[in-house]
Amino acid sequence: MASRTLRSAFMTALVSGTAMAASSAFASQGFDPALPSGFSTGEVMTLSAVFGVLASTLISTLWFVRLRGRAEAENRVIRAALEQTQERLLSLKALNAEKNRRIILWEDPMAAPQFLGTLPDEAGAPEEDSDFLSFDDWLTPGSVRQLVPAMAALREKAKAFDMLAETKKGYVLEVLGRTTGGRAHVRFGALESVRAELAELRLDHKRLQARLKRFETLLNATDMPAWLRDGEGRLAWVNDAYRRAVDAKADEMTPATIRMLLGTAAQARLDDEIRAGKRFEAREPIVIDGNRSHFAIVEVPTADGSAGLARDVSDRERLESALELTLENHADTLNHLNTAVAIFDADRRLRFYNQAFEKLWRLDMGFMESRPDNGEFFERLRADGKLPEPHNWKDWKEKALSVYRSVGPYSDLWYLPSGETLSVFASAHPRGGTTWVFENHTEQIALKTRYNTLVKVQGETIDHLSEGVAVFGPDGRLSLSNPAFRALWGISEKDAAPDTHIRQLVSLCEASYEGPGGWRLFARMITSFDDERLSQQGRLDLKSGLVLDYAVTPLPNAQTMLTFVNKTDSIQVERALTEKNDALRKAEELKNTFLEHVSHELRTPLTSIMGFAELLKSPQIGPLNSRQGNYVDHIANSSAVLMTIVNDMIDLKSADAGILTLDLDEMSLDDLIDSVADDISVRLQEAEVTLEITAPPELGAITADFQRLKQILLKILGNAIKYAPEGSIIALSCWRETSDFVFTVTDSGPGIEKDALKTVFSRFSAGESEAPIAAGAGLGLAIVQSFVGLHKGKVFIDSEPGAGTTVTCRIPDTGEDHGGAHVVAAE
């Protein structure tokens, strides 16, 4: 306003001066304007000049005044800006010297930020500006995830923020983001003690909430019901699995409205334990969706209530039940074994033993039930005299117990003082403990001894046969031959040594015979791969004049036997006769002679063996120890068995020859039964079998051969004893039908296959079973049939596999036909 007034005055003075100057100029030119009255022209001009000078002076003065005011205003602005700059500089210096805060300032959005101040060393923040912006290196991941987006929003959208950040050293910082005058800055400040504690509490609260959320998420994801209860026992929280287990509806969000998982009785027990401050742990059945399941329940008391968890163990229950059943089945199976088995646990204590183990060692049941240590068990056996006495008992025991520490099993043969031989095997379990197996090989060793003896006897018998015998293996190599074979073919013992191939024998024997059907035929039959192996017989006329009957007989294990019988004499007789039957009869006579020779040749050494065995057992020779006594008993028993076989062969040979006679006389059947029962008692005891006799009070008398009937009964009962299991009963039933004497013998053995029934009365038949323990010569039933036939009687066998066998004999009373006579077997 003042400027405009000054400008108007200046313009007015300028106009007035100009007018006066113009009037002066006009007057000088002769113009005579009208002048004010009282003023002359000169005065007017003088006044105009004075006014012009005054106006110019005034204008200049006003101009200078204006310029000075403007300069003073600018000076004031400059002084204010300088003061503001000085104040800002002081603030920045103060901020830069501040140790508890640091500021990031962006003066220009496109320029690099400025950094002011520092943070405490314990915060762990880097001092370098470039490192300070690498928040991942010194802030926690959660703080970085909040800070980086907030800073971006501050710079781009001027969006302020206020947050707490935590360093990796656990230091809490207050972070403020603001904009001032278009400039963005972020301030990191260390909190005061109370605020720091409050901030840490807030962070701890967030961490606890996050951790609780993670646990809730985890528990909701699992299929195990979980719950929290308050101090009053009410449900405070349950997971989703709990809701599903109790069939809680979706709108039942409050745990207090959800029922308890357990039943009333189980829940009461749980509450009692929790109130007592104890941990509750049990397996309880729970019905879920109509299905009964087993859960392992665990609930523990807490400061303000309790927390529980339920785990479905139905599969484990089923597996444990199946395992328990399996163990029971295994124990039952082991109890049916004849092999003694004992199991010691990881503490070396007896955990299980079967009946065979108990029967083998016969120890006191109290000691067995006390679960003795493995070492104590050995010491007890040693004290009872049931273990071998080694030179060093400590080393022997240590070796046996080393199975607990070694990787491999323990195996040894124990020769007991009782004469028994045990094969002992022990192996360690992966989880500790051992299994001991005691197998009694006494009988096997005895059988092996008898077998070896029999093989030697048979070898000697074959070597003394007049028939030539050669046995070849499946590869065509010679297994054995006797001297008669080598003599018939004129070859040396070296040429017929074992393992000689049949091709070599072909080249040697073709010098004696070159005709058809000779050794080339034998080689082809022995080395062929035909599925069906056939027997073949024939006759060979040798260049030496000998006539040999040969037989090619397949044997087990793909072996083949060649037998050559010198028929030279028979052929000479045959050629002298016109009938072929005479030659066959002669051959039969030779065969019978051979059997008689074999029987008598065996009988003589057997009689000597039995006599010497009896002599060894007599007191005059001297006492024998238990092992020697057992050996002598085995010799005597084996000889008796072999003598029975020889006698059976002689009886059959006599029956076949038609020279066997019956001594018929009136006899008492009651005396017969008593005599048989007395003779068979020893075998019954050895086999641990019971004979049960069923008969009327008096069977009466019958005309028959007492010894042959007794032999029939003993053969049938002996056959039944062979196959009857231990502890079983053999039933002998006797009765009279009209004048006939009828008896049956029934056992519970393995029975006879239907196909085998057709040949059960054949000679050398195995009877009920092919088991080696029951194998015999196979002559018993053949003799029974022969003797029953001599009495005009009949014998029947009824048997099924696994159902035992029943033998029925019917002996007619022959008194009317043969009273007191001798009956000769028909030829």
Phi, psi and omega in degrees: 000316178296324180295319180293322179296318178296320180295324179291318179296320179297318180293323180294315178297321181296320180292318181295318178297320181294321181292321179292321178296322181290321179295322178295322180292319180295323181292324178291340181266004177099001178280151182227081181287166180287127182255156175295152182290140179090351180245135175269172181295318180297320179295322179296317183293320179296316178298321179297320180294318180297315179296325179296317180294318180297320180296316181297317180297318180297317180297316181296319180298314179299321181296317180292324177299318180296314180299322180293319178298318179296319181295320179295320178298315179296322178297320179297318179298317181296317180296321179295316179297321179296316178298318179297318179296318179297318178297318180296319179297319177297319178298315180297321177297320179294318179295319182295331179275353182290133182262352185248007178208155177219138186240136171254120187239130176251099176292321181231129181303333183268348183266167178289149181285158174257150182239128181233140175081174178221164178251159180301151181297325182292346178289334180081016179277139180290150180274329180293139183298316182294325180286331182296324180285348176277076186297331181298338185277337185226354174253155177292153181304321180295321178293322180296319181297331178274322189286314186299310178297325180294320178293322178297318178293328179294314184284325185272322186240007182054039182266112182290158178211160179215121185207171174248136178236146181242129177281168180291346175270004179085013180272136183261130179240146172265126183243122179241133177243123183220166173235135179223120180059035179081000180255133180263141175214149179237128182248125174257117184233139175281135184278155174288168189304309182293315180294324178296316178298316179298318180296319179295322177298319178297317178294318177300320179298316179296318180297317179296319177297318179295318179295317178298321179295320179296317179296319178297318178298316179297313182293328176288334180279338182276162179264013179261121177300134179224150183205159172236139178235147180277185182296338179271359180087005179275150178292128178254333178200143176222153178268178184296323180297324177295316179299317179294324183294322181262007177059046178284139180285162184295328183278354178275075185277337182276123181301332182297338181271357182264139183285164179288153182286321185272164175286177186297311183295313180296321180294324179294317177298318180298314181298321179297317180294317181294318178297328178280001179075024182252158176279132178257129179213124182197165173252125184230143174280137180225135179267119179234124181055036178081000181250136180274121180233158177254131180238142171270111185262130175228124175223133183238143177285146177236183183296324184236025180158225180204162178227139184225159180213140179237131181239130181288115180243026180299316179298320179293321177300316179295319180294319179295320177296316179296320179294318179297318177296319179298317179296321177296318178296319178297317179297318178296319178296315180296328179291339178268358178278150174276350179271132180285131182228135175223142181238126176251140184277188183296337177272009180067026179255146183295121181252326182209145171209147182264178184294326178296324177296315179297320180290326182292312188264337176050055178266163179297134183296326178298320177294319181293319182287345178281003179053066184292158174291154181301318177295319177298324179298314178296319180298322180293317178297321179293318179297326179277001179072032182251003178242154176296151180260096180284171178293323181232099184297321183297315179294321180297315180293319180297322178295319180294321182276355179293348179298335179290338184250343185268162179278319183275170180281171175249133177215142181194165174253127178253121177261101188284155177300336180286356182095354179279153178240121181249136169264115186253130179226133179223139178224146181273146176276150178300328182259019179102151181095169181220158173243126180251132179238123179245109181251123182279111181260011183301311182293321179297319179294319178296317178296320179297320178297313179296323179296314179299321177296316180296321178298318178296318179297316179295322177298316177296322179297314180297321180295335181260006176287149175278343177279141175279129183233132175219133181242131182244145177278177181294341178270006178082012180260146185289129178264314178204158175206155180253166181302327181297322178297314181294324180291320181297323184258002173065040178241156183277167178295327178293320180293333181252032179291152177304147180080008174283132182283150184296335178297324178292322178291327178300314181294329180281319186276342179292346174292336179264337181209126180240005184284178179290157177072023181263225187292333176294322175296317179300316181297320181293319181290323184286322185261005181284162179250027180294140179295323181257115180265122186251152173274157178209140177236157179187186182225142180234133174258108183280159179295335180284355181097352178285145175243118184245133168266126181247158175218128175257113187239121175292139177243165175300163180062032175062024176269162181224136179249131173253126175239138180234123178250128179286104182259017185301310180296318181297320181292323177298318177293318181299319180292334178282341180255165180257346184254131179293332183296331179296319179294322179294322179295323178295318178298322178295321178296320177298321179295316179297321177299319179298314180296319179296319179298314179298317182297314181289325178296325177284325185294320183296306179294329178295320178298319179295315180299314181295322179295316179294325178297316177296323179295320179296327181280347182286150181295335183296329181286330183125158181289149177247147173284174186297320181293316178297322178298320178296318179298315180296320178297317178299319179297315182295315180296315180297320179294321179295319178298315181293324177295323176298318178298317180297316179297321177298319178297320180293319179297315179296320179296320178294320179295318179295324181281350179079023182247006179278130183245154174251134176264088185279132177198161179289130185223156179271125178290328178296318177296323179299313182295318180297318180295318179296316180298322180291318182290328186271355187298321182296315179296325177297318179294318180298321182274355181057049180234148181252137176258124179247114185258128177239118182204154176294164183306320179224121178274342179087198184241162179209151177269112182194178177271110185303312184294321181290321176296320177298319179296322178299311181296317181296321179296316181293316179294321178298320178295322179294322180297325181302321190254352180286134178291158179300139179081000181272177183239133172256126184258126174246114181245131182231142176198171179247135172239111190054241180261356183279148173259120183239135175217152177231146175237121183239130176235169179248037180286194184287348180083178184235136175296154183299319180293327182287339179298333182290333184244015186294333179268002178287155179289145180065027174275146184279355179081230187286326190217158175264010183294137182299329183292339182248007184289143176219194180286339178081023181256347188301306183291331176295319177293320178302312180298320181295314182290322177296320178297323177296331178272009182064023181260187181224151178228137181230151176231128177239119184205149173223147179302127178083357183243012179082185185222143175234123178252127181242129178237138176238116181248114179284155176280111184266015182298325182291330185262327190226032184309115177072012184262169173256129180256131179256134180296136178293146182289000000 
